[in-house]
């Protein structure tokens, strides 16, 4: 709702009309108090720069308060958004590396399981597993790993 009311003056939600004016009245004092604290800290600590992250800066009332305090409010918001985007990119890359590592680890476990049940496999099942292994190794495909797990489970339960 915060995003919608930042771009329009009202919104209907579940048959209730919500107005930006009402929303701003609700947040006025908490926002004013928070920015007053920021301004006091700025005068005491005298930091070299400020950076703001988060979607609250899109709210017209918050932008108005920020412009009253900072000459370069848009620059502060832009730097904060860039820093947050960089942080999210790093988190995404870390998660992708973890997923690749998990897939490779599970592939090693599956190889061990296959060696254990190799004598139970038919030629067709061996061929199918070989194709799935090649597919999973080539693109680190967790879907292929799941197919292998299912096939091994069927073989063990047969």
MOUR-V631698 format. One record per residue. RES is the residue in three letters. SS is DSSP state (a for helix, b for strand, c for the rest). PSI is psi in whole degrees, 0 to 359 (* if undefined). OMEGA is omega as a letter, one per 30 degrees, with the letter a starting at -180 (none if undefined). Layout:
res=RES ss=SS psi=PSI omega=OMEGA
res=RES ss=SS psi=PSI omega=OMEGA
//
This chain:
res=UNK ss=c psi=323 omega=l
res=UNK ss=a psi=316 omega=a
res=UNK ss=a psi=317 omega=a
res=UNK ss=a psi=315 omega=a
res=UNK ss=a psi=347 omega=l
res=UNK ss=a psi=338 omega=a
res=UNK ss=a psi=350 omega=l
res=UNK ss=c psi=169 omega=a
res=UNK ss=c psi=345 omega=l
res=UNK ss=b psi=165 omega=l
res=UNK ss=b psi=137 omega=l
res=UNK ss=b psi=132 omega=a
res=UNK ss=b psi=117 omega=a
res=UNK ss=c psi=49 omega=l
res=UNK ss=c psi=23 omega=l
res=UNK ss=b psi=130 omega=l
res=UNK ss=b psi=127 omega=l
res=UNK ss=b psi=131 omega=a
res=UNK ss=b psi=144 omega=l
res=UNK ss=a psi=319 omega=a
res=UNK ss=a psi=317 omega=l
res=UNK ss=a psi=317 omega=l
res=UNK ss=a psi=314 omega=a
res=UNK ss=a psi=326 omega=l
res=UNK ss=a psi=323 omega=l
res=UNK ss=a psi=324 omega=a
res=UNK ss=a psi=354 omega=a
res=UNK ss=a psi=303 omega=a
res=UNK ss=a psi=318 omega=l
res=UNK ss=a psi=320 omega=l
res=UNK ss=a psi=315 omega=l
res=UNK ss=a psi=317 omega=l
res=UNK ss=a psi=316 omega=a
res=UNK ss=a psi=315 omega=a
res=UNK ss=a psi=330 omega=l
res=UNK ss=a psi=317 omega=l
res=UNK ss=a psi=318 omega=l
res=UNK ss=a psi=316 omega=a
res=UNK ss=a psi=319 omega=l
res=UNK ss=a psi=314 omega=l
res=UNK ss=a psi=323 omega=l
res=UNK ss=a psi=318 omega=l
res=UNK ss=a psi=324 omega=a
res=UNK ss=a psi=311 omega=a
res=UNK ss=a psi=334 omega=a
res=UNK ss=c psi=60 omega=a
res=UNK ss=c psi=156 omega=l
res=UNK ss=c psi=328 omega=a
res=UNK ss=c psi=163 omega=l
res=UNK ss=c psi=147 omega=l
res=UNK ss=c psi=135 omega=a
res=UNK ss=c psi=130 omega=l
res=UNK ss=c psi=160 omega=l
res=UNK ss=c psi=159 omega=a
res=UNK ss=a psi=350 omega=a
res=UNK ss=a psi=332 omega=a
res=UNK ss=a psi=346 omega=l
res=UNK ss=a psi=342 omega=a
res=UNK ss=c psi=125 omega=a
res=UNK ss=a psi=319 omega=l
res=UNK ss=a psi=317 omega=l
res=UNK ss=a psi=317 omega=l
res=UNK ss=a psi=319 omega=l
res=UNK ss=a psi=313 omega=l
res=UNK ss=a psi=318 omega=a
res=UNK ss=a psi=319 omega=l
res=UNK ss=a psi=330 omega=l
res=UNK ss=a psi=328 omega=a
res=UNK ss=a psi=316 omega=a
res=UNK ss=c psi=135 omega=l
res=UNK ss=c psi=325 omega=a
res=UNK ss=c psi=55 omega=a
res=UNK ss=a psi=318 omega=a
res=UNK ss=a psi=320 omega=l
res=UNK ss=a psi=321 omega=l
res=UNK ss=a psi=317 omega=l
res=UNK ss=a psi=317 omega=a
res=UNK ss=a psi=316 omega=l
res=UNK ss=a psi=318 omega=l
res=UNK ss=a psi=318 omega=l
res=UNK ss=a psi=320 omega=l
res=UNK ss=a psi=318 omega=l
res=UNK ss=a psi=320 omega=l
res=UNK ss=a psi=320 omega=l
res=UNK ss=a psi=319 omega=l
res=UNK ss=a psi=318 omega=l
res=UNK ss=a psi=315 omega=l
res=UNK ss=a psi=322 omega=l
res=UNK ss=a psi=316 omega=l
res=UNK ss=a psi=318 omega=l
res=UNK ss=a psi=319 omega=l
res=UNK ss=a psi=317 omega=l
res=UNK ss=a psi=319 omega=l
res=UNK ss=a psi=318 omega=l
res=UNK ss=a psi=320 omega=l
res=UNK ss=a psi=317 omega=l
res=UNK ss=a psi=320 omega=l
res=UNK ss=a psi=317 omega=l
res=UNK ss=a psi=318 omega=l
res=UNK ss=a psi=318 omega=l
res=UNK ss=a psi=317 omega=l
res=UNK ss=a psi=318 omega=l
res=UNK ss=a psi=315 omega=l
res=UNK ss=a psi=319 omega=l
res=UNK ss=a psi=316 omega=l
res=UNK ss=a psi=326 omega=l
res=UNK ss=a psi=318 omega=l
res=UNK ss=a psi=318 omega=l
res=UNK ss=a psi=319 omega=l
res=UNK ss=a psi=318 omega=l
res=UNK ss=a psi=317 omega=l
res=UNK ss=a psi=317 omega=l
res=UNK ss=a psi=319 omega=a
res=UNK ss=a psi=318 omega=l
res=UNK ss=a psi=324 omega=a
res=UNK ss=a psi=327 omega=a
res=UNK ss=a psi=12 omega=a
res=UNK ss=a psi=322 omega=a
res=UNK ss=a psi=342 omega=l
res=UNK ss=a psi=348 omega=a
res=UNK ss=c psi=138 omega=l
res=UNK ss=c psi=168 omega=l
res=UNK ss=a psi=320 omega=a
res=UNK ss=a psi=318 omega=l
res=UNK ss=a psi=320 omega=l
res=UNK ss=a psi=317 omega=l
res=UNK ss=a psi=317 omega=l
res=UNK ss=a psi=315 omega=l
res=UNK ss=a psi=321 omega=l
res=UNK ss=a psi=315 omega=l
res=UNK ss=a psi=317 omega=a
res=UNK ss=a psi=320 omega=l
res=UNK ss=a psi=314 omega=l
res=UNK ss=a psi=319 omega=l
res=UNK ss=a psi=313 omega=a
res=UNK ss=a psi=321 omega=a
res=UNK ss=a psi=324 omega=a
res=UNK ss=a psi=324 omega=a
res=UNK ss=a psi=14 omega=a
res=UNK ss=c psi=53 omega=a
res=UNK ss=c psi=112 omega=l
res=UNK ss=a psi=335 omega=l
res=UNK ss=a psi=320 omega=l
res=UNK ss=a psi=322 omega=l
res=UNK ss=a psi=317 omega=l
res=UNK ss=a psi=318 omega=l
res=UNK ss=a psi=318 omega=l
res=UNK ss=a psi=317 omega=l
res=UNK ss=a psi=317 omega=l
res=UNK ss=a psi=316 omega=l
res=UNK ss=a psi=317 omega=l
res=UNK ss=a psi=319 omega=l
res=UNK ss=a psi=317 omega=l
res=UNK ss=a psi=318 omega=a
res=UNK ss=a psi=317 omega=a
res=UNK ss=a psi=327 omega=a
res=UNK ss=a psi=348 omega=a
res=UNK ss=c psi=* omega=none
//
